[in-house]
Amino acid sequence: MKKYLFIIISFLLPLVAAAQNPARDYTNAVLWQQTSGEYRALCFQAYNFARLSLKEALWADTSKKPNCVIVDIDETVLDNSAFQGYEIKKGLSYNPADWTEWTNLAQADTVPGALAFLKFAASKHIEIFYVSNRDEKDYAATLKNLQHFGFPFADDAHLVVSKGTSNKEPRRQKINETHNILLLCGDNLSDFSNVFYRENKNTFEQVNANQNLFGAKYIVLPNPMYGDWEKPLYQGEKLSDKDKAKQRFERLKSY
């Protein structure tokens, strides 16, 4: 009897541990990005639209400033799903020390379609600015990762990381002073404008109001794993992963 009881307990313990690990909420999201054809298709679709929109923007261009495209890095040109998988297996949603370890490896793969599109833009004499919320300590490794794949304009003049703030608007405005921004690519609405999350406006209403820009000037890449969209779900400060998991569950629509 004891033998069978031991076998049953040994079988159930991993299941119980999994159920008590809030980070596993993200398993399907990470697996979808890593394994689904739909993820790749959406990325190719986004960058195919980007190419068409860039051509149209060039035809209509009357600016005397040099043309450029602004792209985010994480989940826009580099795929960090391996890091997210690593965190889930550790029972975490995000650990800054682990993120630094990951970026230092400079092993993130490319997002499907990103490299081909940016090389196309460069062939049209359009500069690429990589505007990321990675920290300055991630700078060298990030540049190494981009240069490994041959991303155009991956240099000190075009890589713009965070310097104490995740607000990208001042960095976009700085680029706008010297360049004509034809297109912006990102996986987060904050990669395009502050109106979506940073000005206390209704995000759905702002997306509706700007709907003609999506697929035209704003190119959105799929990212089910993380983003500013998740922040409004949570109420309170210094929430644990367990607290966040509970609030996510409570926010689900049902009938």
Beta strands, then each sheet from edge to edge (+ up, - down):
strand 1: 67-71
strand 2: 78-79
strand 3: 109-110
strand 4: 127-131
strand 5: 159-160
strand 6: 180-186
strand 7: 218-220
sheet 1: 5+ 4+ 1+ 6+ 7+
sheet 2: 2+ 3-
end
